[in-house]
Amino acid sequence: MSTHSGKVVLRIGSRTKEWNCETLASPEGIFLTDTSRWEEAGTVGSFSTAAANRVLMEVVRTETASCPRLRILDVGCGAARNAAPMATQGGTVVGTDVSWPMLVAARRRLATEGVAGRVALARASMDYLPLRDASVDLVVAHGIWNLARTTAEFRRAVAEAARVARPGAGLFLFTFSRTTLAPEDRPIPGEPFVFTQFAGEPQCFLTEAQVKEELFRAGWEKDPPGPLTEYNRPVAGRAIPQGGPVIYEGTFRRRGR
C-alpha cells in the first residue's frame, strides 16, 4: 500500500490498482469464505453502533506521535468501529472485511464522521490482503484471527499481516483466549487450537504461549515484552464466561528483515 494525494494503492492478485480513499475495492480476484453470518442485518446493525477499543486508540496516538503519516491496516474492520476514530486521529487507514454489508455500513459511518477521505475499504479475506509488501506502519487484528476455521488459515493470516508490515511496524492484537473453554475440551482432530465448543463452529482459541509462538514464527515479537492482557476470565466452576469469550489483548512489533 502506498498513500499519496488522498489515494491508496492496493494489490489485487498480481496487479495493483489505485483507489480514492472513500471508494470500495472491487472483489474481483479475491476468493472469500462463507460470509453469511456477518451479513445478517442484526449483526451489521450491532457493529454499526459499537464503540472503539479505547486501548487501541491510545496505541494509535502513541504510534502517530512517532510516525505522523501513520499507515494503518484494519483487518476485519467490520462497520468501521475502529477505522473511523483511527482516521480521526490522523492515520490513513485501509479496512478489509469479507462482508459486503459490513463494508457498506462502514462507508456510511465514515461519511457521517467526516473521514471518508482518509479510509479505503476493500473486500478481502484475512489471509489474502490486497496490499503491497512492507507498506503498513500498524496492523490491527481486532477480533478477526480467532475466526479462522483452521490452523492453516490462522497462520496464513498472521503471515500476510507480517508481509504487508514494514520492519518495525506495530501490531495490535485482540483475540480469543483458550481460557474461554473448559480444560477438558479438545480441539478438532489435527488442529492444535481450533475448537467448536464455544459457538458450534470452528474458531481459534490459543493459550498465551501459543499466541506468542505463532506470532514469533511469522516475524512478530511482543512489544513491550511481558504477558498479554486477559479480559473476562471465567468464574471458578463455569466453563464459558458470561458476556462472551475470554480475550487476549497485546501489542507486537515486526522484526527487521
MONORJO-V808872 format. One record per backbone hydrogen bond with DSSP energy under -0.5 kcal/mol. NH is the residue of the N-H (numbers start at 1). CO is the residue of the C=O. E is the energy in kcal/mol with one decimal. If there is no record, write none. Layout:
# MONORJO-V808872
NH;CO;E, NH;CO;E
This chain:
# MONORJO-V808872
4;7;-1.5, 7;4;-1.8, 8;19;-2.5, 9;2;-1.9, 10;8;-0.6, 10;17;-2.7, 11;130;-3.0, 12;15;-2.5, 15;12;-2.2, 17;10;-2.6, 19;8;-2.6, 21;6;-1.8, 23;20;-1.8, 25;121;-2.8, 30;27;-2.2, 32;30;-0.6, 38;35;-1.2, 39;36;-1.6, 40;37;-0.6, 44;40;-2.6, 45;41;-2.7, 46;42;-2.1, 47;43;-2.0, 48;44;-1.9, 49;45;-0.8, 50;47;-0.7, 54;52;-0.6, 57;53;-2.1, 58;54;-1.6, 59;55;-2.0, 60;56;-2.6, 61;57;-2.1, 62;58;-2.2, 63;59;-2.7, 64;60;-2.8, 65;61;-1.5, 66;62;-0.9, 67;63;-1.4, 70;67;-0.9, 72;70;-0.6, 72;92;-3.0, 73;138;-2.7, 74;72;-0.5, 74;94;-3.0, 75;73;-0.8, 75;140;-2.3, 76;96;-1.2, 77;74;-0.7, 77;96;-2.6, 80;77;-1.5, 81;77;-0.6, 84;80;-1.7, 86;82;-2.1, 87;83;-2.1, 88;84;-2.0, 89;85;-1.3, 90;87;-1.8, 91;86;-1.7, 92;70;-2.8, 93;91;-0.6, 93;118;-2.6, 94;72;-2.5, 95;120;-3.1, 96;74;-2.3, 97;122;-1.6, 100;98;-0.7, 103;99;-1.9, 104;100;-2.4, 105;101;-2.4, 106;102;-2.5, 107;103;-2.4, 108;104;-1.9, 109;105;-2.2, 110;106;-2.7, 111;107;-2.1, 112;108;-2.5, 113;109;-2.3, 114;111;-1.0, 115;110;-2.3, 116;110;-0.7, 118;115;-2.1, 119;116;-1.0, 120;93;-2.6, 121;23;-1.5, 122;95;-2.7, 124;97;-1.2, 124;122;-0.9, 128;125;-1.6, 131;129;-1.7, 134;163;-2.6, 135;132;-0.8, 135;164;-2.0, 136;164;-1.9, 137;71;-2.5, 138;71;-1.8, 139;170;-2.6, 140;73;-3.2, 141;139;-0.6, 141;172;-2.9, 142;75;-0.6, 142;140;-0.6, 143;141;-0.9, 143;174;-3.2, 147;144;-1.9, 148;145;-1.6, 154;150;-2.2, 155;151;-2.6, 156;152;-2.3, 157;153;-2.3, 158;154;-2.3, 159;155;-2.3, 160;156;-2.6, 161;157;-2.1, 162;158;-1.9, 163;159;-2.2, 164;160;-2.1, 165;161;-1.0, 166;136;-2.5, 168;254;-2.2, 169;166;-2.4, 170;137;-2.4, 171;252;-2.1, 172;139;-2.7, 173;171;-0.6, 173;250;-3.0, 174;141;-2.1, 175;248;-2.5, 177;246;-2.7, 178;206;-2.2, 180;177;-1.8, 181;178;-1.5, 185;182;-1.6, 188;194;-3.1, 191;188;-2.6, 192;190;-0.5, 195;193;-0.6, 195;203;-2.8, 200;196;-2.0, 203;195;-2.1, 204;146;-2.8, 205;193;-2.5, 205;203;-0.5, 206;176;-1.1, 211;207;-2.4, 212;208;-2.4, 213;209;-2.3, 214;210;-2.9, 215;211;-2.3, 216;212;-2.4, 217;213;-2.2, 218;214;-1.1, 219;215;-0.6, 219;216;-1.2, 220;215;-2.9, 221;253;-2.1, 223;251;-2.3, 229;249;-2.7, 231;247;-2.5, 238;235;-2.4, 239;237;-0.5, 241;239;-0.5, 244;241;-1.0, 247;231;-1.9, 248;175;-3.4, 249;229;-2.4, 250;173;-2.0, 252;171;-2.4, 253;221;-2.7, 254;169;-3.1, 255;219;-3.0
